[in-house]
Each structure stands twice: as C-alpha cells, then as structure tokens.
Amino acid sequence: MSEIIIDFDETGEVNLEGKGFQGKSCDEAMAHFEKCLGVVSNRKNKPEYYQGVRTNAGQRA
C-alpha cells in the first residue's frame, strides 16, 4: 500500500514522505501536494525510487 505522510514542524516547514512508491509514481503522487504547498526547497529520493528503473547502461547496439 502506498501512502504520503505530511509532517508540519513547529517552524511551519512542511515535509512530505512517500512510502510504497517506486520510480516516477512517487513524483506523480507528490505533485498535487507540492503544487498546493508551494516551493519545494529540498528533495531526497529514497532507494525505492530507483527500483524498477531501467537504464541503457551496459547494452550494446
């Protein structure tokens, strides 16, 4: 199950955390919240973000 955790600290800073997402699906899920909340000052992708992401590195033509 995927979920988005929204945490408001005492200074008013908002932190969003996605759980259960892989790859761009996290970006898509977070986009609505980020748009509503305003400027994104820092983004950290978890290892799960890179799961299921394939690259062409190491392939030969």
C-alpha positions in Angstrom: 0.0 0.0 0.0 1.3 3.4 -0.9 1.0 6.4 1.4 2.0 10.0 1.7 3.0 11.3 5.1 2.7 15.1 5.6 4.5 16.5 8.6 4.3 20.1 9.8 7.0 21.1 12.2 6.9 23.9 14.8 8.5 26.4 12.4 5.8 25.9 9.8 8.1 23.8 7.5 6.2 21.0 5.7 7.8 17.7 5.0 6.3 15.1 2.6 7.4 11.5 2.6 6.2 8.9 0.1 6.1 5.3 1.2 5.4 2.3 -1.0 6.1 4.1 -4.3 8.6 3.1 -7.0 10.1 5.4 -9.6 8.1 8.3 -11.1 4.9 7.1 -9.5 6.1 8.9 -6.3 6.7 12.2 -8.3 3.2 11.9 -9.8 1.6 11.3 -6.4 3.5 14.2 -4.7 2.9 16.7 -7.5 -0.5 17.7 -6.3 0.6 18.3 -2.7 3.8 20.2 -3.8 1.7 22.4 -6.0 -0.7 23.2 -3.2 2.0 23.8 -0.6 4.3 26.0 -2.8 8.0 26.0 -3.3 10.0 22.7 -2.9 13.3 23.6 -1.2 14.8 20.1 -0.9 14.1 16.8 -2.4 15.7 13.5 -1.5 14.9 10.3 -3.3 14.9 7.0 -1.3 16.4 3.8 -2.7 12.9 2.7 -3.5 12.7 5.5 -6.1 15.3 3.8 -8.2 13.7 0.3 -8.0 12.2 -0.8 -11.3 14.1 2.0 -13.1 16.0 0.6 -16.1 18.8 2.3 -17.8 20.6 1.5 -21.1 24.0 1.4 -19.4 25.8 -1.8 -20.4 23.7 -2.5 -23.5 25.3 -2.8 -26.9 23.8 -1.9 -30.2 
